[in-house]
Amino acid sequence: MSRIISLSNFKLIKARGHGYVTITDKYTGNCVHHVVCNYVAEHNFTQKVLENAQKNGAYFFTEDLNQAMNHFPNMRKCQKCFKS
Ligand SMILES: [Zn+2]
């Protein structure tokens, strides 16, 4: 599980196209996405991590879905990218 703190790192993870991104949020809750999900978006990352300095939440990357689900409490899977 690694914290994503730079836009270049975020772009690299999106470009590679595999693994999971966990987005934490004090108000709306914690959610895990496939990296390719539209909700894992550059403008959202920029706002939360760079402009708001991770005050309300942060972005994390892992290749391991179980780790993504278990690392933080009350983790849910994105309704959009995990629907089958
Ligand atoms: Zn998603």
PDB file of the backbone (N, CA, C, O) and the ligand in Angstrom, with CONECT records:
HET     ZN  A 101       1
ATOM      1  N   MET A   1       0.855  -1.179   0.000  1.00  0.00           N
ATOM      2  CA  MET A   1       0.000   0.000   0.000  1.00  0.00           C
ATOM      3  C   MET A   1       0.894   1.233   0.000  1.00  0.00           C
ATOM      4  O   MET A   1       1.653   1.447   0.945  1.00  0.00           O
ATOM      5  N   SER A   2       0.813   2.028  -1.031  1.00  0.00           N
ATOM      6  CA  SER A   2       1.649   3.226  -1.044  1.00  0.00           C
ATOM      7  C   SER A   2       0.786   4.457  -1.274  1.00  0.00           C
ATOM      8  O   SER A   2      -0.138   4.444  -2.087  1.00  0.00           O
ATOM      9  N   ARG A   3       1.099   5.500  -0.558  1.00  0.00           N
ATOM     10  CA  ARG A   3       0.361   6.747  -0.669  1.00  0.00           C
ATOM     11  C   ARG A   3       0.769   7.443  -1.967  1.00  0.00           C
ATOM     12  O   ARG A   3       1.954   7.514  -2.292  1.00  0.00           O
ATOM     13  N   ILE A   4      -0.198   7.948  -2.694  1.00  0.00           N
ATOM     14  CA  ILE A   4       0.107   8.668  -3.933  1.00  0.00           C
ATOM     15  C   ILE A   4       0.131  10.156  -3.607  1.00  0.00           C
ATOM     16  O   ILE A   4      -0.886  10.740  -3.233  1.00  0.00           O
ATOM     17  N   ILE A   5       1.289  10.750  -3.750  1.00  0.00           N
ATOM     18  CA  ILE A   5       1.387  12.151  -3.323  1.00  0.00           C
ATOM     19  C   ILE A   5       1.771  13.115  -4.438  1.00  0.00           C
ATOM     20  O   ILE A   5       1.760  14.330  -4.239  1.00  0.00           O
ATOM     21  N   SER A   6       2.109  12.587  -5.607  1.00  0.00           N
ATOM     22  CA  SER A   6       2.438  13.519  -6.690  1.00  0.00           C
ATOM     23  C   SER A   6       1.590  13.210  -7.921  1.00  0.00           C
ATOM     24  O   SER A   6       1.183  12.072  -8.151  1.00  0.00           O
ATOM     25  N   LEU A   7       1.342  14.246  -8.694  1.00  0.00           N
ATOM     26  CA  LEU A   7       0.544  14.075  -9.899  1.00  0.00           C
ATOM     27  C   LEU A   7       1.260  13.161 -10.892  1.00  0.00           C
ATOM     28  O   LEU A   7       0.614  12.392 -11.604  1.00  0.00           O
ATOM     29  N   SER A   8       2.575  13.239 -10.942  1.00  0.00           N
ATOM     30  CA  SER A   8       3.311  12.382 -11.882  1.00  0.00           C
ATOM     31  C   SER A   8       3.161  10.907 -11.501  1.00  0.00           C
ATOM     32  O   SER A   8       3.029  10.047 -12.372  1.00  0.00           O
ATOM     33  N   ASN A   9       3.183  10.623 -10.212  1.00  0.00           N
ATOM     34  CA  ASN A   9       2.979   9.257  -9.749  1.00  0.00           C
ATOM     35  C   ASN A   9       1.555   8.793 -10.069  1.00  0.00           C
ATOM     36  O   ASN A   9       1.346   7.669 -10.527  1.00  0.00           O
ATOM     37  N   PHE A  10       0.586   9.667  -9.822  1.00  0.00           N
ATOM     38  CA  PHE A  10      -0.809   9.355 -10.130  1.00  0.00           C
ATOM     39  C   PHE A  10      -0.968   9.026 -11.617  1.00  0.00           C
ATOM     40  O   PHE A  10      -1.612   8.039 -11.973  1.00  0.00           O
ATOM     41  N   LYS A  11      -0.388   9.847 -12.469  1.00  0.00           N
ATOM     42  CA  LYS A  11      -0.493   9.631 -13.924  1.00  0.00           C
ATOM     43  C   LYS A  11       0.156   8.316 -14.349  1.00  0.00           C
ATOM     44  O   LYS A  11      -0.358   7.614 -15.219  1.00  0.00           O
ATOM     45  N   LEU A  12       1.282   7.991 -13.733  1.00  0.00           N
ATOM     46  CA  LEU A  12       1.982   6.745 -14.038  1.00  0.00           C
ATOM     47  C   LEU A  12       1.117   5.535 -13.685  1.00  0.00           C
ATOM     48  O   LEU A  12       1.019   4.582 -14.458  1.00  0.00           O
ATOM     49  N   ILE A  13       0.498   5.585 -12.518  1.00  0.00           N
ATOM     50  CA  ILE A  13      -0.366   4.489 -12.068  1.00  0.00           C
ATOM     51  C   ILE A  13      -1.557   4.332 -13.013  1.00  0.00           C
ATOM     52  O   ILE A  13      -1.917   3.212 -13.375  1.00  0.00           O
ATOM     53  N   LYS A  14      -2.161   5.433 -13.408  1.00  0.00           N
ATOM     54  CA  LYS A  14      -3.278   5.388 -14.357  1.00  0.00           C
ATOM     55  C   LYS A  14      -2.813   4.821 -15.693  1.00  0.00           C
ATOM     56  O   LYS A  14      -3.511   4.011 -16.303  1.00  0.00           O
ATOM     57  N   ALA A  15      -1.654   5.237 -16.141  1.00  0.00           N
ATOM     58  CA  ALA A  15      -1.150   4.816 -17.454  1.00  0.00           C
ATOM     59  C   ALA A  15      -0.824   3.325 -17.470  1.00  0.00           C
ATOM     60  O   ALA A  15      -1.030   2.655 -18.482  1.00  0.00           O
ATOM     61  N   ARG A  16      -0.319   2.806 -16.356  1.00  0.00           N
ATOM     62  CA  ARG A  16      -0.010   1.367 -16.290  1.00  0.00           C
ATOM     63  C   ARG A  16      -1.282   0.531 -16.333  1.00  0.00           C
ATOM     64  O   ARG A  16      -1.292  -0.569 -16.887  1.00  0.00           O
ATOM     65  N   GLY A  17      -2.356   1.056 -15.747  1.00  0.00           N
ATOM     66  CA  GLY A  17      -3.670   0.457 -15.926  1.00  0.00           C
ATOM     67  C   GLY A  17      -3.974  -0.813 -15.168  1.00  0.00           C
ATOM     68  O   GLY A  17      -4.924  -1.514 -15.516  1.00  0.00           O
ATOM     69  N   HIS A  18      -3.208  -1.135 -14.151  1.00  0.00           N
ATOM     70  CA  HIS A  18      -3.569  -2.300 -13.323  1.00  0.00           C
ATOM     71  C   HIS A  18      -3.358  -1.992 -11.849  1.00  0.00           C
ATOM     72  O   HIS A  18      -2.577  -1.113 -11.485  1.00  0.00           O
ATOM     73  N   GLY A  19      -4.075  -2.741 -11.005  1.00  0.00           N
ATOM     74  CA  GLY A  19      -4.016  -2.509  -9.568  1.00  0.00           C
ATOM     75  C   GLY A  19      -5.247  -1.735  -9.095  1.00  0.00           C
ATOM     76  O   GLY A  19      -6.216  -1.554  -9.833  1.00  0.00           O
ATOM     77  N   TYR A  20      -5.176  -1.289  -7.856  1.00  0.00           N
ATOM     78  CA  TYR A  20      -6.333  -0.661  -7.214  1.00  0.00           C
ATOM     79  C   TYR A  20      -5.930   0.644  -6.556  1.00  0.00           C
ATOM     80  O   TYR A  20      -4.830   0.785  -6.023  1.00  0.00           O
ATOM     81  N   VAL A  21      -6.848   1.589  -6.609  1.00  0.00           N
ATOM     82  CA  VAL A  21      -6.634   2.853  -5.916  1.00  0.00           C
ATOM     83  C   VAL A  21      -7.685   2.981  -4.824  1.00  0.00           C
ATOM     84  O   VAL A  21      -8.885   2.886  -5.078  1.00  0.00           O
ATOM     85  N   THR A  22      -7.215   3.195  -3.624  1.00  0.00           N
ATOM     86  CA  THR A  22      -8.083   3.439  -2.482  1.00  0.00           C
ATOM     87  C   THR A  22      -8.134   4.943  -2.236  1.00  0.00           C
ATOM     88  O   THR A  22      -7.105   5.612  -2.145  1.00  0.00           O
ATOM     89  N   ILE A  23      -9.349   5.450  -2.133  1.00  0.00           N
ATOM     90  CA  ILE A  23      -9.526   6.873  -1.828  1.00  0.00           C
ATOM     91  C   ILE A  23     -10.209   6.963  -0.476  1.00  0.00           C
ATOM     92  O   ILE A  23     -11.311   6.448  -0.289  1.00  0.00           O
ATOM     93  N   THR A  24      -9.556   7.613   0.452  1.00  0.00           N
ATOM     94  CA  THR A  24     -10.173   7.796   1.759  1.00  0.00           C
ATOM     95  C   THR A  24     -10.797   9.187   1.830  1.00  0.00           C
ATOM     96  O   THR A  24     -10.333  10.130   1.189  1.00  0.00           O
ATOM     97  N   ASP A  25     -11.858   9.289   2.622  1.00  0.00           N
ATOM     98  CA  ASP A  25     -12.520  10.589   2.775  1.00  0.00           C
ATOM     99  C   ASP A  25     -13.234  10.638   4.120  1.00  0.00           C
ATOM    100  O   ASP A  25     -14.064   9.782   4.427  1.00  0.00           O
ATOM    101  N   LYS A  26     -12.908  11.629   4.898  1.00  0.00           N
ATOM    102  CA  LYS A  26     -13.496  11.786   6.232  1.00  0.00           C
ATOM    103  C   LYS A  26     -15.007  11.884   6.185  1.00  0.00           C
ATOM    104  O   LYS A  26     -15.691  11.441   7.108  1.00  0.00           O
ATOM    105  N   TYR A  27     -15.532  12.463   5.116  1.00  0.00           N
ATOM    106  CA  TYR A  27     -16.963  12.763   5.073  1.00  0.00           C
ATOM    107  C   TYR A  27     -17.758  11.748   4.262  1.00  0.00           C
ATOM    108  O   TYR A  27     -18.840  11.335   4.680  1.00  0.00           O
ATOM    109  N   THR A  28     -17.236  11.344   3.110  1.00  0.00           N
ATOM    110  CA  THR A  28     -18.022  10.450   2.254  1.00  0.00           C
ATOM    111  C   THR A  28     -17.609   8.989   2.400  1.00  0.00           C
ATOM    112  O   THR A  28     -18.240   8.115   1.806  1.00  0.00           O
ATOM    113  N   GLY A  29     -16.565   8.706   3.176  1.00  0.00           N
ATOM    114  CA  GLY A  29     -16.170   7.330   3.421  1.00  0.00           C
ATOM    115  C   GLY A  29     -15.039   6.868   2.521  1.00  0.00           C
ATOM    116  O   GLY A  29     -14.570   7.597   1.647  1.00  0.00           O
ATOM    117  N   ASN A  30     -14.613   5.623   2.764  1.00  0.00           N
ATOM    118  CA  ASN A  30     -13.472   5.054   2.063  1.00  0.00           C
ATOM    119  C   ASN A  30     -13.949   4.144   0.941  1.00  0.00           C
ATOM    120  O   ASN A  30     -14.900   3.380   1.109  1.00  0.00           O
ATOM    121  N   CYS A  31     -13.284   4.231  -0.201  1.00  0.00           N
ATOM    122  CA  CYS A  31     -13.750   3.489  -1.370  1.00  0.00           C
ATOM    123  C   CYS A  31     -12.551   3.000  -2.186  1.00  0.00           C
ATOM    124  O   CYS A  31     -11.565   3.715  -2.367  1.00  0.00           O
ATOM    125  N   VAL A  32     -12.666   1.766  -2.670  1.00  0.00           N
ATOM    126  CA  VAL A  32     -11.600   1.233  -3.515  1.00  0.00           C
ATOM    127  C   VAL A  32     -12.088   1.130  -4.960  1.00  0.00           C
ATOM    128  O   VAL A  32     -13.237   0.771  -5.218  1.00  0.00           O
ATOM    129  N   HIS A  33     -11.200   1.450  -5.887  1.00  0.00           N
ATOM    130  CA  HIS A  33     -11.501   1.455  -7.317  1.00  0.00           C
ATOM    131  C   HIS A  33     -10.432   0.691  -8.086  1.00  0.00           C
ATOM    132  O   HIS A  33      -9.285   0.600  -7.648  1.00  0.00           O
ATOM    133  N   HIS A  34     -10.817   0.141  -9.237  1.00  0.00           N
ATOM    134  CA  HIS A  34      -9.816  -0.239 -10.221  1.00  0.00           C
ATOM    135  C   HIS A  34      -9.130   1.058 -10.696  1.00  0.00           C
ATOM    136  O   HIS A  34      -9.770   2.106 -10.786  1.00  0.00           O
ATOM    137  N   VAL A  35      -7.855   0.977 -10.989  1.00  0.00           N
ATOM    138  CA  VAL A  35      -7.159   2.217 -11.381  1.00  0.00           C
ATOM    139  C   VAL A  35      -7.781   2.881 -12.602  1.00  0.00           C
ATOM    140  O   VAL A  35      -7.695   4.099 -12.764  1.00  0.00           O
ATOM    141  N   VAL A  36      -8.401   2.088 -13.453  1.00  0.00           N
ATOM    142  CA  VAL A  36      -8.941   2.656 -14.692  1.00  0.00           C
ATOM    143  C   VAL A  36     -10.297   3.343 -14.511  1.00  0.00           C
ATOM    144  O   VAL A  36     -10.801   3.966 -15.446  1.00  0.00           O
ATOM    145  N   CYS A  37     -10.893   3.234 -13.315  1.00  0.00           N
ATOM    146  CA  CYS A  37     -12.219   3.823 -13.077  1.00  0.00           C
ATOM    147  C   CYS A  37     -12.213   5.327 -13.364  1.00  0.00           C
ATOM    148  O   CYS A  37     -11.250   6.032 -13.062  1.00  0.00           O
ATOM    149  N   ASN A  38     -13.305   5.792 -13.950  1.00  0.00           N
ATOM    150  CA  ASN A  38     -13.421   7.228 -14.249  1.00  0.00           C
ATOM    151  C   ASN A  38     -13.417   8.094 -12.989  1.00  0.00           C
ATOM    152  O   ASN A  38     -13.079   9.277 -13.038  1.00  0.00           O
ATOM    153  N   TYR A  39     -13.794   7.492 -11.863  1.00  0.00           N
ATOM    154  CA  TYR A  39     -13.783   8.255 -10.614  1.00  0.00           C
ATOM    155  C   TYR A  39     -12.362   8.496 -10.095  1.00  0.00           C
ATOM    156  O   TYR A  39     -12.118   9.392  -9.287  1.00  0.00           O
ATOM    157  N   VAL A  40     -11.446   7.677 -10.579  1.00  0.00           N
ATOM    158  CA  VAL A  40     -10.038   7.907 -10.239  1.00  0.00           C
ATOM    159  C   VAL A  40      -9.513   8.903 -11.271  1.00  0.00           C
ATOM    160  O   VAL A  40      -8.878   8.534 -12.259  1.00  0.00           O
ATOM    161  N   ALA A  41      -9.798  10.166 -11.007  1.00  0.00           N
ATOM    162  CA  ALA A  41      -9.602  11.201 -12.021  1.00  0.00           C
ATOM    163  C   ALA A  41      -8.576  12.234 -11.558  1.00  0.00           C
ATOM    164  O   ALA A  41      -8.460  12.567 -10.379  1.00  0.00           O
ATOM    165  N   GLU A  42      -7.857  12.707 -12.537  1.00  0.00           N
ATOM    166  CA  GLU A  42      -6.769  13.644 -12.250  1.00  0.00           C
ATOM    167  C   GLU A  42      -7.248  14.902 -11.505  1.00  0.00           C
ATOM    168  O   GLU A  42      -6.581  15.370 -10.582  1.00  0.00           O
ATOM    169  N   HIS A  43      -8.404  15.442 -11.909  1.00  0.00           N
ATOM    170  CA  HIS A  43      -8.848  16.686 -11.253  1.00  0.00           C
ATOM    171  C   HIS A  43      -9.264  16.429  -9.803  1.00  0.00           C
ATOM    172  O   HIS A  43      -9.081  17.290  -8.943  1.00  0.00           O
ATOM    173  N   ASN A  44      -9.826  15.237  -9.528  1.00  0.00           N
ATOM    174  CA  ASN A  44     -10.186  14.906  -8.146  1.00  0.00           C
ATOM    175  C   ASN A  44      -8.940  14.721  -7.281  1.00  0.00           C
ATOM    176  O   ASN A  44      -8.871  15.169  -6.136  1.00  0.00           O
ATOM    177  N   PHE A  45      -7.957  14.040  -7.880  1.00  0.00           N
ATOM    178  CA  PHE A  45      -6.685  13.841  -7.172  1.00  0.00           C
ATOM    179  C   PHE A  45      -6.032  15.190  -6.853  1.00  0.00           C
ATOM    180  O   PHE A  45      -5.586  15.432  -5.731  1.00  0.00           O
ATOM    181  N   THR A  46      -5.987  16.047  -7.848  1.00  0.00           N
ATOM    182  CA  THR A  46      -5.360  17.360  -7.679  1.00  0.00           C
ATOM    183  C   THR A  46      -6.025  18.142  -6.552  1.00  0.00           C
ATOM    184  O   THR A  46      -5.356  18.757  -5.722  1.00  0.00           O
ATOM    185  N   GLN A  47      -7.356  18.106  -6.541  1.00  0.00           N
ATOM    186  CA  GLN A  47      -8.091  18.847  -5.524  1.00  0.00           C
ATOM    187  C   GLN A  47      -7.836  18.296  -4.123  1.00  0.00           C
ATOM    188  O   GLN A  47      -7.513  19.044  -3.200  1.00  0.00           O
ATOM    189  N   LYS A  48      -7.985  16.986  -3.978  1.00  0.00           N
ATOM    190  CA  LYS A  48      -7.897  16.388  -2.641  1.00  0.00           C
ATOM    191  C   LYS A  48      -6.472  16.374  -2.090  1.00  0.00           C
ATOM    192  O   LYS A  48      -6.234  16.707  -0.929  1.00  0.00           O
ATOM    193  N   VAL A  49      -5.541  15.984  -2.941  1.00  0.00           N
ATOM    194  CA  VAL A  49      -4.178  15.751  -2.452  1.00  0.00           C
ATOM    195  C   VAL A  49      -3.312  16.998  -2.542  1.00  0.00           C
ATOM    196  O   VAL A  49      -2.560  17.300  -1.615  1.00  0.00           O
ATOM    197  N   LEU A  50      -3.409  17.714  -3.632  1.00  0.00           N
ATOM    198  CA  LEU A  50      -2.508  18.852  -3.812  1.00  0.00           C
ATOM    199  C   LEU A  50      -3.111  20.137  -3.246  1.00  0.00           C
ATOM    200  O   LEU A  50      -2.452  20.841  -2.481  1.00  0.00           O
ATOM    201  N   GLU A  51      -4.353  20.449  -3.613  1.00  0.00           N
ATOM    202  CA  GLU A  51      -4.939  21.716  -3.163  1.00  0.00           C
ATOM    203  C   GLU A  51      -5.377  21.662  -1.700  1.00  0.00           C
ATOM    204  O   GLU A  51      -5.161  22.611  -0.946  1.00  0.00           O
ATOM    205  N   ASN A  52      -5.998  20.537  -1.299  1.00  0.00           N
ATOM    206  CA  ASN A  52      -6.464  20.435   0.089  1.00  0.00           C
ATOM    207  C   ASN A  52      -5.463  19.748   1.010  1.00  0.00           C
ATOM    208  O   ASN A  52      -5.743  19.529   2.188  1.00  0.00           O
ATOM    209  N   ALA A  53      -4.309  19.414   0.473  1.00  0.00           N
ATOM    210  CA  ALA A  53      -3.205  18.856   1.277  1.00  0.00           C
ATOM    211  C   ALA A  53      -3.619  17.635   2.103  1.00  0.00           C
ATOM    212  O   ALA A  53      -3.169  17.466   3.237  1.00  0.00           O
ATOM    213  N   GLN A  54      -4.477  16.787   1.530  1.00  0.00           N
ATOM    214  CA  GLN A  54      -4.900  15.527   2.159  1.00  0.00           C
ATOM    215  C   GLN A  54      -5.617  15.741   3.491  1.00  0.00           C
ATOM    216  O   GLN A  54      -5.665  14.828   4.315  1.00  0.00           O
ATOM    217  N   LYS A  55      -6.170  16.924   3.711  1.00  0.00           N
ATOM    218  CA  LYS A  55      -6.836  17.198   4.990  1.00  0.00           C
ATOM    219  C   LYS A  55      -8.094  16.342   5.177  1.00  0.00           C
ATOM    220  O   LYS A  55      -8.419  15.949   6.298  1.00  0.00           O
ATOM    221  N   ASN A  56      -8.795  16.057   4.082  1.00  0.00           N
ATOM    222  CA  ASN A  56     -10.034  15.284   4.204  1.00  0.00           C
ATOM    223  C   ASN A  56      -9.888  13.833   3.764  1.00  0.00           C
ATOM    224  O   ASN A  56     -10.806  13.030   3.931  1.00  0.00           O
ATOM    225  N   GLY A  57      -8.726  13.502   3.201  1.00  0.00           N
ATOM    226  CA  GLY A  57      -8.541  12.143   2.730  1.00  0.00           C
ATOM    227  C   GLY A  57      -7.337  12.054   1.824  1.00  0.00           C
ATOM    228  O   GLY A  57      -6.672  13.051   1.541  1.00  0.00           O
ATOM    229  N   ALA A  58      -7.064  10.821   1.366  1.00  0.00           N
ATOM    230  CA  ALA A  58      -5.849  10.621   0.591  1.00  0.00           C
ATOM    231  C   ALA A  58      -6.045   9.505  -0.430  1.00  0.00           C
ATOM    232  O   ALA A  58      -7.066   8.817  -0.439  1.00  0.00           O
ATOM    233  N   TYR A  59      -5.045   9.345  -1.286  1.00  0.00           N
ATOM    234  CA  TYR A  59      -5.054   8.308  -2.325  1.00  0.00           C
ATOM    235  C   TYR A  59      -3.946   7.302  -2.037  1.00  0.00           C
ATOM    236  O   TYR A  59      -2.827   7.673  -1.682  1.00  0.00           O
ATOM    237  N   PHE A  60      -4.277   6.024  -2.196  1.00  0.00           N
ATOM    238  CA  PHE A  60      -3.302   4.959  -1.980  1.00  0.00           C
ATOM    239  C   PHE A  60      -3.370   3.981  -3.144  1.00  0.00           C
ATOM    240  O   PHE A  60      -4.426   3.780  -3.744  1.00  0.00           O
ATOM    241  N   PHE A  61      -2.235   3.383  -3.451  1.00  0.00           N
ATOM    242  CA  PHE A  61      -2.180   2.407  -4.527  1.00  0.00           C
ATOM    243  C   PHE A  61      -1.708   1.065  -3.991  1.00  0.00           C
ATOM    244  O   PHE A  61      -0.809   1.001  -3.153  1.00  0.00           O
ATOM    245  N   THR A  62      -2.324  -0.011  -4.484  1.00  0.00           N
ATOM    246  CA  THR A  62      -1.841  -1.356  -4.207  1.00  0.00           C
ATOM    247  C   THR A  62      -2.217  -2.270  -5.359  1.00  0.00           C
ATOM    248  O   THR A  62      -3.189  -2.025  -6.073  1.00  0.00           O
ATOM    249  N   GLU A  63      -1.431  -3.332  -5.531  1.00  0.00           N
ATOM    250  CA  GLU A  63      -1.769  -4.358  -6.526  1.00  0.00           C
ATOM    251  C   GLU A  63      -2.725  -5.388  -5.930  1.00  0.00           C
ATOM    252  O   GLU A  63      -3.291  -6.208  -6.653  1.00  0.00           O
ATOM    253  N   ASP A  64      -2.904  -5.344  -4.603  1.00  0.00           N
ATOM    254  CA  ASP A  64      -3.577  -6.425  -3.887  1.00  0.00           C
ATOM    255  C   ASP A  64      -4.945  -5.949  -3.383  1.00  0.00           C
ATOM    256  O   ASP A  64      -5.032  -5.105  -2.491  1.00  0.00           O
ATOM    257  N   LEU A  65      -5.998  -6.501  -3.965  1.00  0.00           N
ATOM    258  CA  LEU A  65      -7.348  -6.064  -3.591  1.00  0.00           C
ATOM    259  C   LEU A  65      -7.645  -6.327  -2.115  1.00  0.00           C
ATOM    260  O   LEU A  65      -8.286  -5.507  -1.457  1.00  0.00           O
ATOM    261  N   ASN A  66      -7.182  -7.468  -1.590  1.00  0.00           N
ATOM    262  CA  ASN A  66      -7.435  -7.764  -0.175  1.00  0.00           C
ATOM    263  C   ASN A  66      -6.788  -6.724   0.729  1.00  0.00           C
ATOM    264  O   ASN A  66      -7.359  -6.310   1.738  1.00  0.00           O
ATOM    265  N   GLN A  67      -5.597  -6.318   0.349  1.00  0.00           N
ATOM    266  CA  GLN A  67      -4.927  -5.285   1.135  1.00  0.00           C
ATOM    267  C   GLN A  67      -5.712  -3.969   1.069  1.00  0.00           C
ATOM    268  O   GLN A  67      -5.878  -3.271   2.069  1.00  0.00           O
ATOM    269  N   ALA A  68      -6.184  -3.660  -0.130  1.00  0.00           N
ATOM    270  CA  ALA A  68      -6.978  -2.438  -0.289  1.00  0.00           C
ATOM    271  C   ALA A  68      -8.228  -2.478   0.589  1.00  0.00           C
ATOM    272  O   ALA A  68      -8.607  -1.469   1.184  1.00  0.00           O
ATOM    273  N   MET A  69      -8.860  -3.638   0.667  1.00  0.00           N
ATOM    274  CA  MET A  69     -10.101  -3.764   1.432  1.00  0.00           C
ATOM    275  C   MET A  69      -9.863  -3.761   2.934  1.00  0.00           C
ATOM    276  O   MET A  69     -10.724  -3.333   3.703  1.00  0.00           O
ATOM    277  N   ASN A  70      -8.692  -4.238   3.352  1.00  0.00           N
ATOM    278  CA  ASN A  70      -8.464  -4.450   4.786  1.00  0.00           C
ATOM    279  C   ASN A  70      -7.630  -3.367   5.463  1.00  0.00           C
ATOM    280  O   ASN A  70      -7.534  -3.333   6.690  1.00  0.00           O
ATOM    281  N   HIS A  71      -7.042  -2.508   4.691  1.00  0.00           N
ATOM    282  CA  HIS A  71      -6.104  -1.548   5.265  1.00  0.00           C
ATOM    283  C   HIS A  71      -6.808  -0.462   6.080  1.00  0.00           C
ATOM    284  O   HIS A  71      -6.270   0.027   7.074  1.00  0.00           O
ATOM    285  N   PHE A  72      -7.994  -0.098   5.657  1.00  0.00           N
ATOM    286  CA  PHE A  72      -8.749   0.941   6.362  1.00  0.00           C
ATOM    287  C   PHE A  72     -10.111   0.387   6.777  1.00  0.00           C
ATOM    288  O   PHE A  72     -10.630  -0.523   6.131  1.00  0.00           O
ATOM    289  N   PRO A  73     -10.694   0.929   7.852  1.00  0.00           N
ATOM    290  CA  PRO A  73     -12.023   0.471   8.264  1.00  0.00           C
ATOM    291  C   PRO A  73     -13.104   0.933   7.289  1.00  0.00           C
ATOM    292  O   PRO A  73     -12.949   1.929   6.582  1.00  0.00           O
ATOM    293  N   ASN A  74     -14.197   0.181   7.277  1.00  0.00           N
ATOM    294  CA  ASN A  74     -15.384   0.579   6.513  1.00  0.00           C
ATOM    295  C   ASN A  74     -15.092   0.839   5.037  1.00  0.00           C
ATOM    296  O   ASN A  74     -15.609   1.788   4.447  1.00  0.00           O
ATOM    297  N   MET A  75     -14.261  -0.012   4.456  1.00  0.00           N
ATOM    298  CA  MET A  75     -13.934   0.136   3.047  1.00  0.00           C
ATOM    299  C   MET A  75     -15.063  -0.444   2.196  1.00  0.00           C
ATOM    300  O   MET A  75     -15.582  -1.523   2.484  1.00  0.00           O
ATOM    301  N   ARG A  76     -15.428   0.273   1.165  1.00  0.00           N
ATOM    302  CA  ARG A  76     -16.402  -0.289   0.233  1.00  0.00           C
ATOM    303  C   ARG A  76     -15.824  -0.290  -1.167  1.00  0.00           C
ATOM    304  O   ARG A  76     -14.877   0.432  -1.480  1.00  0.00           O
ATOM    305  N   LYS A  77     -16.427  -1.129  -1.999  1.00  0.00           N
ATOM    306  CA  LYS A  77     -16.008  -1.181  -3.403  1.00  0.00           C
ATOM    307  C   LYS A  77     -16.855  -0.221  -4.210  1.00  0.00           C
ATOM    308  O   LYS A  77     -18.058  -0.096  -3.982  1.00  0.00           O
ATOM    309  N   CYS A  78     -16.231   0.449  -5.145  1.00  0.00           N
ATOM    310  CA  CYS A  78     -16.949   1.377  -6.014  1.00  0.00           C
ATOM    311  C   CYS A  78     -18.079   0.657  -6.751  1.00  0.00           C
ATOM    312  O   CYS A  78     -17.875  -0.407  -7.336  1.00  0.00           O
ATOM    313  N   GLN A  79     -19.261   1.248  -6.714  1.00  0.00           N
ATOM    314  CA  GLN A  79     -20.424   0.655  -7.377  1.00  0.00           C
ATOM    315  C   GLN A  79     -20.263   0.644  -8.887  1.00  0.00           C
ATOM    316  O   GLN A  79     -20.868  -0.173  -9.582  1.00  0.00           O
ATOM    317  N   LYS A  80     -19.454   1.545  -9.381  1.00  0.00           N
ATOM    318  CA  LYS A  80     -19.320   1.695 -10.817  1.00  0.00           C
ATOM    319  C   LYS A  80     -18.344   0.674 -11.393  1.00  0.00           C
ATOM    320  O   LYS A  80     -18.677  -0.039 -12.339  1.00  0.00           O
ATOM    321  N   CYS A  81     -17.147   0.602 -10.828  1.00  0.00           N
ATOM    322  CA  CYS A  81     -16.121  -0.228 -11.468  1.00  0.00           C
ATOM    323  C   CYS A  81     -16.101  -1.657 -10.950  1.00  0.00           C
ATOM    324  O   CYS A  81     -15.398  -2.488 -11.525  1.00  0.00           O
ATOM    325  N   PHE A  82     -16.835  -1.986  -9.893  1.00  0.00           N
ATOM    326  CA  PHE A  82     -16.882  -3.373  -9.437  1.00  0.00           C
ATOM    327  C   PHE A  82     -18.166  -4.093  -9.806  1.00  0.00           C
ATOM    328  O   PHE A  82     -18.325  -5.273  -9.494  1.00  0.00           O
ATOM    329  N   LYS A  83     -19.079  -3.405 -10.462  1.00  0.00           N
ATOM    330  CA  LYS A  83     -20.290  -4.115 -10.883  1.00  0.00           C
ATOM    331  C   LYS A  83     -19.934  -5.066 -12.026  1.00  0.00           C
ATOM    332  O   LYS A  83     -19.136  -4.730 -12.900  1.00  0.00           O
ATOM    333  N   SER A  84     -20.533  -6.246 -12.006  1.00  0.00           N
ATOM    334  CA  SER A  84     -20.115  -7.214 -13.037  1.00  0.00           C
ATOM    335  C   SER A  84     -21.270  -7.579 -13.941  1.00  0.00           C
ATOM    336  O   SER A  84     -21.105  -8.378 -14.863  1.00  0.00           O
TER     337      SER A  84
HETATM  338 ZN    ZN A 101     -14.635   3.026  -9.337  1.00  0.00          ZN2+
END
